[in-house]
Amino acid sequence: MSGGVDSAVAAARAVEAGHDVVGVHLALSRMPGTLRTGSRGCCTIEDSRDAWRACDVLGIPYYVWDFSERFKEDVVQDFIDEYAAGRTPNPCMRCNERIKFAALLEKAIALGFDAVCTGHYAKVITDAEGNPELHRAADWAKDQSYVLGVLTHEQLKHSMFPLADTPSKAEVRAEAERRGLSVANKPDSHDICFIPDGDTAGWLAEKIEMTTGDIVDESGAKVGEHPGANAFTVGQRRGLKLGTPAADGKPRFVLEIRPKENKVVVGPEALLAIDEIRGIKVSWAGLPIAEVHTGREFDCYAQVRAHGDPVPATARMERPGAGDDGGSDGGGAGTAGHGNLVVTLKEPLRGVAPGQTVVLYQGSRVLGQATIDAARSLQRAAL
């Protein structure tokens, strides 16, 4: 229970459905902020108190579990390491993968619980053979299946999302009000929880050694200098401070970050369009579809941001070859052996960066995900 309205209503519905429910708040920082500021941040002392009040209203036990060390290593340090390597990570994916549905679920099952129930907007559907599938929520505007794309077959078997069929967030707030939950009108949190002021670049500057370097255009010509390549992200337009204007006078965008050379590559907006994605660390949400095992190409939709629009694509698994480290962590439920994922986009996506996550869908079903290792622009390759 995060202390927000979604998890409070999810717990209430689980109680009402007859489950034996225990409320657990995760302490993810040894030095949490005392108070939130509007919609910024989460996991504060205020949030833990709100979670306790909700449990008190529902008449269920309440515990705080300290996962701060695991969170620091698996989420915060991973975030720093990825930026230091010139990639753009998604900490919410890592938190779901390694904390909420790994560390938390493992402890819950060890204590005799059957499932972790959360306030995520997503749906688990069981097929005719009893295998779980992850699907989008009824309210696509609030759908959070993207950040749950890292869940495996075994994890989905022990996951509950009571808000799956709720048509809108307004209905969740109205229900919380009816149930006497004080969080009914509490603002949603929108920022990275461990960077509550929203200044990611400033936060990273304190964690990563920044070295000045060159900003170059797509031809390799120097057009400016940067204070540290790690502070930039693909698709960024503002804050470039270029000394040499583009020939056509149009704004330029970050196309690529080269940490080994300490260079930032900029160019026209058109060159942000990506036609092919190659993914590593592949996992499958539920049992993989047949084409995953055979290596055949399959139709799907690809989404690269939590609230981004999915675009039509084809995908296939590419087995390891010479110089290929294999990508995924191999066999077992949720994976389909070693290999990389190749996604060919039928409609180009803009500003795709290594380190982001690509999640594949067929209809409302989440097939699986991969960490983006490379993004290719046909137009840029032709230059």
C-alpha positions as CSV (number, residue, x, y, z in Angstrom):
1,M,0.0,0.0,0.0
2,S,1.7,3.1,-1.3
3,G,-0.5,5.5,0.7
4,G,-2.3,6.5,-2.5
5,V,-6.0,6.1,-3.5
6,D,-5.5,3.3,-6.0
7,S,-3.8,0.8,-3.6
8,A,-6.3,1.7,-0.8
9,V,-9.3,1.0,-3.1
10,A,-7.6,-2.2,-4.4
11,A,-7.2,-3.4,-0.8
12,A,-10.8,-2.5,0.0
13,R,-12.0,-4.6,-3.0
14,A,-9.9,-7.5,-2.0
15,V,-11.3,-7.4,1.5
16,E,-14.9,-7.2,0.1
17,A,-14.2,-10.2,-2.2
18,G,-13.5,-12.3,0.9
19,H,-9.7,-12.5,0.8
20,D,-7.6,-12.5,4.0
21,V,-5.8,-9.2,3.4
22,V,-2.7,-7.7,5.1
23,G,-1.6,-4.1,4.2
24,V,2.1,-3.7,3.5
25,H,3.8,-0.4,2.9
26,L,7.3,-0.5,1.4
27,A,10.0,1.6,3.1
28,L,12.3,2.3,0.1
29,S,14.4,5.0,1.6
30,R,16.3,5.3,4.9
31,M,15.7,9.1,4.8
32,P,12.3,9.7,3.3
33,G,10.8,13.1,3.0
34,T,8.3,14.0,5.7
35,L,5.8,15.5,3.4
36,R,4.8,15.4,-0.2
37,T,4.6,18.6,-2.3
38,G,1.5,18.3,-4.4
39,S,1.9,15.4,-6.9
40,R,5.7,15.2,-6.4
41,G,7.4,12.2,-4.9
42,C,6.1,9.2,-2.9
43,C,7.2,6.8,-0.2
44,T,7.3,9.7,2.3
45,I,6.4,9.4,6.0
46,E,3.1,11.1,5.1
47,D,2.5,8.3,2.6
48,S,3.1,5.6,5.2
49,R,0.7,7.3,7.6
50,D,-2.0,7.5,4.8
51,A,-1.5,3.8,4.2
52,W,-1.9,3.0,7.9
53,R,-5.1,5.1,8.1
54,A,-6.6,3.2,5.1
55,C,-5.8,-0.1,6.8
56,D,-7.4,1.1,10.0
57,V,-10.6,2.0,8.1
58,L,-10.6,-1.4,6.3
59,G,-9.9,-3.3,9.6
60,I,-6.8,-5.1,8.3
61,P,-3.3,-5.5,9.8
62,Y,-0.7,-3.0,8.6
63,Y,3.1,-3.5,8.3
64,V,6.0,-1.6,7.0
65,W,8.6,-3.7,5.3
66,D,12.1,-2.2,4.8
67,F,13.4,-2.9,1.3
68,S,15.5,0.3,1.3
69,E,18.9,-1.5,0.7
70,R,17.5,-3.7,-2.1
71,F,15.8,-0.7,-3.7
72,K,19.0,1.4,-3.5
73,E,21.0,-1.4,-5.2
74,D,18.5,-2.7,-7.7
75,V,16.7,0.5,-8.7
76,V,18.6,3.6,-7.7
77,Q,22.1,2.3,-8.5
78,D,20.9,0.7,-11.7
79,F,19.4,4.1,-12.7
80,I,22.8,5.8,-12.1
81,D,24.8,3.1,-13.8
82,E,22.6,3.2,-16.9
83,Y,22.8,7.0,-17.2
84,A,26.6,6.7,-16.7
85,A,26.7,4.3,-19.7
86,G,24.7,6.7,-21.9
87,R,21.4,4.9,-21.6
88,T,18.0,6.1,-20.5
89,P,16.5,3.7,-18.0
90,N,12.9,3.3,-16.7
91,P,13.2,3.0,-12.8
92,C,9.5,2.0,-12.5
93,M,10.1,-1.1,-14.7
94,R,13.1,-2.0,-12.5
95,C,11.1,-1.5,-9.3
96,N,8.2,-3.7,-10.5
97,E,10.7,-6.3,-11.8
98,R,13.0,-6.5,-8.8
99,I,11.1,-5.1,-5.8
100,K,7.3,-5.3,-5.9
101,F,7.1,-8.6,-7.9
102,A,10.4,-10.2,-6.9
103,A,11.6,-9.2,-3.4
104,L,8.1,-8.4,-2.0
105,L,6.4,-11.4,-3.7
106,E,9.2,-13.8,-2.6
107,K,8.8,-12.7,1.0
108,A,5.0,-12.9,0.8
109,I,5.0,-16.4,-0.5
110,A,7.6,-17.5,2.1
111,L,5.2,-16.2,4.8
112,G,2.3,-18.2,3.4
113,F,0.5,-15.6,1.3
114,D,-1.0,-16.5,-2.1
115,A,-0.6,-13.3,-4.0
116,V,0.5,-9.7,-4.1
117,C,-2.4,-7.3,-4.8
118,T,-1.7,-3.8,-6.0
119,G,-3.5,-0.8,-7.3
120,H,-2.0,-1.0,-10.8
121,Y,-4.4,-0.6,-13.7
122,A,-3.9,-3.8,-15.6
123,K,-5.7,-7.2,-15.9
124,V,-4.7,-10.8,-15.5
125,I,-6.8,-13.2,-17.6
126,T,-6.5,-17.0,-17.3
127,D,-6.6,-19.0,-20.6
128,A,-8.4,-22.3,-21.2
129,E,-5.4,-24.2,-19.8
130,G,-5.3,-22.1,-16.7
131,N,-2.2,-20.1,-17.7
132,P,-2.2,-16.4,-16.8
133,E,-2.0,-13.6,-19.4
134,L,-1.4,-9.9,-18.8
135,H,-3.8,-7.5,-20.5
136,R,-4.5,-3.8,-20.6
137,A,-6.9,-2.3,-18.2
138,A,-10.4,-1.2,-19.2
139,D,-9.4,2.5,-18.9
140,W,-6.6,2.9,-21.5
141,A,-5.9,6.4,-20.3
142,K,-4.8,5.0,-16.9
143,D,-3.5,1.6,-18.2
144,Q,-0.3,0.6,-16.5
145,S,0.3,-2.7,-18.3
146,Y,3.5,-1.2,-19.9
147,V,5.3,-1.0,-16.6
148,L,4.2,-4.5,-15.7
149,G,5.5,-6.0,-18.9
150,V,8.5,-7.3,-17.0
151,L,6.3,-9.8,-15.0
152,T,6.9,-13.5,-15.8
153,H,4.5,-16.4,-16.0
154,E,5.2,-17.4,-12.3
155,Q,4.8,-13.8,-11.1
156,L,1.5,-13.4,-12.9
157,K,0.2,-16.5,-11.2
158,H,0.6,-14.7,-7.9
159,S,-0.6,-11.2,-8.9
160,M,-3.9,-9.5,-8.4
161,F,-5.1,-6.2,-9.9
162,P,-8.6,-5.3,-8.5
163,L,-8.8,-2.1,-10.5
164,A,-8.5,-3.9,-13.9
165,D,-12.1,-3.2,-15.0
166,T,-12.6,0.2,-13.5
167,P,-13.7,2.6,-16.3
168,S,-12.0,5.7,-14.9
169,K,-9.9,7.1,-12.1
170,A,-12.8,9.4,-11.1
171,E,-14.8,6.3,-10.2
172,V,-11.9,5.1,-8.0
173,R,-11.9,8.4,-6.1
174,A,-15.6,8.4,-5.7
175,E,-15.5,4.8,-4.3
176,A,-12.7,5.9,-1.9
177,E,-15.0,8.8,-0.7
178,R,-17.9,6.4,-0.2
179,R,-15.7,4.0,1.8
180,G,-14.4,6.9,4.1
181,L,-10.8,6.7,2.9
182,S,-9.0,9.9,3.6
183,V,-6.9,9.5,0.4
184,A,-9.9,9.9,-1.9
185,N,-8.6,13.3,-3.3
186,K,-4.9,12.8,-2.8
187,P,-2.9,13.8,-5.9
188,D,-1.2,11.1,-8.0
189,S,2.6,11.1,-7.9
190,H,4.2,11.7,-11.3
191,D,7.9,12.0,-10.7
192,I,10.6,9.5,-10.1
193,C,10.1,8.7,-6.4
194,F,13.7,9.1,-5.4
195,I,14.0,12.4,-7.3
196,P,10.9,14.2,-5.9
197,D,11.8,17.7,-7.1
198,G,11.9,16.4,-10.7
199,D,15.4,17.7,-11.4
200,T,16.9,14.5,-12.9
201,A,19.9,16.3,-14.5
202,G,20.8,18.0,-11.2
203,W,20.4,14.8,-9.2
204,L,22.6,12.9,-11.6
205,A,25.2,15.6,-11.6
206,E,25.8,14.8,-7.9
207,K,26.2,11.1,-8.6
208,I,28.1,10.9,-11.9
209,E,31.3,12.6,-12.8
210,M,30.6,15.0,-15.6
211,T,33.3,15.9,-18.1
212,T,33.0,18.6,-20.8
213,G,33.0,17.4,-24.3
214,D,31.9,18.1,-27.9
215,I,28.4,18.3,-29.4
216,V,28.6,17.3,-33.0
217,D,26.1,17.2,-35.8
218,E,25.2,14.1,-37.9
219,S,28.2,14.6,-40.1
220,G,30.6,14.7,-37.1
221,A,31.3,18.5,-37.3
222,K,31.6,20.2,-33.9
223,V,28.7,22.6,-33.2
224,G,29.0,23.2,-29.5
225,E,30.2,21.9,-26.1
226,H,28.4,20.1,-23.3
227,P,29.1,20.0,-19.5
228,G,28.7,16.2,-19.4
229,A,27.2,13.8,-22.0
230,N,25.3,11.8,-19.3
231,A,23.0,14.8,-18.6
232,F,21.4,14.5,-22.0
233,T,18.7,12.2,-23.3
234,V,17.8,11.2,-26.9
235,G,15.1,13.5,-28.3
236,Q,16.1,16.5,-26.0
237,R,15.8,19.9,-27.6
238,R,16.2,22.4,-24.8
239,G,19.4,23.3,-23.1
240,L,21.8,22.4,-25.9
241,K,23.3,25.9,-26.1
242,L,24.7,25.3,-29.6
243,G,27.2,27.8,-30.9
244,T,26.7,27.0,-34.5
245,P,23.1,27.3,-35.9
246,A,21.7,24.7,-38.3
247,A,21.9,25.6,-42.0
248,D,18.1,25.7,-42.3
249,G,17.7,27.6,-39.1
250,K,15.5,24.9,-37.6
251,P,16.0,23.5,-34.0
252,R,18.2,20.5,-33.5
253,F,17.6,17.5,-31.2
254,V,19.8,15.0,-29.4
255,L,20.1,12.0,-31.8
256,E,22.7,9.9,-29.9
257,I,24.9,9.9,-26.8
258,R,28.3,8.4,-27.1
259,P,29.7,8.0,-23.5
260,K,33.0,6.4,-24.5
261,E,33.8,9.4,-26.8
262,N,32.0,11.8,-24.4
263,K,30.1,13.2,-27.4
264,V,26.5,14.2,-27.9
265,V,25.2,13.9,-31.5
266,V,22.5,16.4,-32.6
267,G,20.5,16.8,-35.8
268,P,17.2,17.6,-37.4
269,E,13.9,16.3,-35.9
270,A,13.4,14.0,-38.9
271,L,16.4,11.9,-37.9
272,L,14.8,11.0,-34.6
273,A,12.4,8.6,-36.4
274,I,13.4,5.0,-35.6
275,D,12.5,2.1,-37.9
276,E,14.1,-0.8,-36.1
277,I,14.7,-1.7,-32.4
278,R,17.0,-4.4,-31.1
279,G,16.3,-5.5,-27.6
280,I,18.2,-7.5,-24.9
281,K,17.2,-9.0,-21.5
282,V,14.1,-10.3,-23.1
283,S,11.2,-11.7,-21.0
284,W,7.7,-12.9,-21.7
285,A,4.6,-11.9,-19.7
286,G,3.0,-15.4,-19.3
287,L,3.8,-18.2,-21.6
288,P,5.6,-17.1,-24.8
289,I,3.6,-17.4,-28.1
290,A,4.7,-20.2,-30.5
291,E,6.7,-17.9,-32.8
292,V,9.1,-17.0,-30.0
293,H,10.3,-20.6,-29.9
294,T,10.5,-21.1,-33.6
295,G,12.1,-17.7,-34.4
296,R,9.4,-16.9,-36.9
297,E,8.3,-13.3,-37.4
298,F,5.0,-12.3,-35.8
299,D,2.7,-9.2,-36.0
300,C,2.4,-7.1,-32.9
301,Y,2.2,-3.5,-31.5
302,A,5.3,-1.9,-30.0
303,Q,5.2,0.6,-27.1
304,V,8.4,2.4,-25.8
305,R,6.9,4.7,-23.1
306,A,4.5,4.2,-20.3
307,H,1.9,6.5,-21.8
308,G,3.1,6.4,-25.4
309,D,1.0,5.2,-28.3
310,P,1.6,1.7,-29.5
311,V,2.6,1.4,-33.2
312,P,2.2,-1.6,-35.6
313,A,5.3,-3.7,-35.9
314,T,6.7,-7.2,-36.6
315,A,9.1,-8.9,-34.3
316,R,11.2,-12.0,-34.1
317,M,13.7,-13.6,-31.8
318,E,17.2,-13.7,-33.1
319,R,19.3,-16.5,-31.6
320,P,22.9,-15.9,-30.4
321,G,25.5,-15.8,-33.1
322,A,29.1,-14.7,-33.3
323,G,29.8,-11.9,-30.9
324,D,26.3,-12.0,-29.5
325,D,26.1,-12.3,-25.7
326,G,22.6,-13.7,-25.8
327,G,20.6,-10.9,-24.3
328,S,18.0,-12.7,-22.2
329,D,18.7,-14.6,-19.0
330,G,17.7,-17.8,-20.6
331,G,15.1,-20.6,-20.2
332,G,12.4,-21.1,-17.6
333,A,8.9,-19.6,-17.2
334,G,8.8,-16.1,-18.6
335,T,11.8,-16.5,-21.0
336,A,12.3,-18.5,-24.1
337,G,16.0,-19.2,-24.1
338,H,18.8,-16.9,-25.0
339,G,18.5,-14.4,-27.8
340,N,17.8,-10.9,-28.8
341,L,14.5,-9.3,-29.9
342,V,14.4,-7.6,-33.3
343,V,11.4,-5.3,-33.8
344,T,10.7,-3.7,-37.2
345,L,8.3,-0.8,-36.9
346,K,5.7,-0.2,-39.6
347,E,5.3,3.3,-38.4
348,P,8.5,5.1,-37.2
349,L,8.8,6.0,-33.5
350,R,10.4,9.2,-32.5
351,G,13.3,9.6,-30.1
352,V,13.9,6.0,-29.0
353,A,16.9,5.7,-26.7
354,P,19.0,2.7,-25.6
355,G,18.1,1.7,-22.1
356,Q,14.3,2.3,-22.6
357,T,12.0,-0.7,-22.6
358,V,10.0,-1.9,-25.6
359,V,6.8,-3.8,-24.7
360,L,5.0,-5.9,-27.3
361,Y,1.2,-6.3,-27.5
362,Q,-1.3,-8.4,-29.5
363,G,-4.6,-6.7,-29.0
364,S,-4.9,-6.0,-25.3
365,R,-2.5,-8.8,-24.4
366,V,1.1,-8.0,-23.2
367,L,3.4,-10.5,-24.9
368,G,6.7,-9.4,-23.3
369,Q,9.4,-6.8,-23.1
370,A,13.0,-6.1,-23.8
371,T,15.6,-3.5,-22.9
372,I,16.4,-1.5,-26.0
373,D,20.1,-2.0,-26.9
374,A,20.0,-0.2,-30.2
375,A,17.6,1.9,-32.3
376,R,18.1,2.3,-36.0
377,S,17.0,5.1,-38.3
378,L,16.9,4.1,-42.0
379,Q,17.0,7.8,-43.0
380,R,20.1,8.4,-40.8
381,A,21.8,5.2,-42.0
382,A,21.4,6.5,-45.6
383,L,23.4,9.7,-44.9
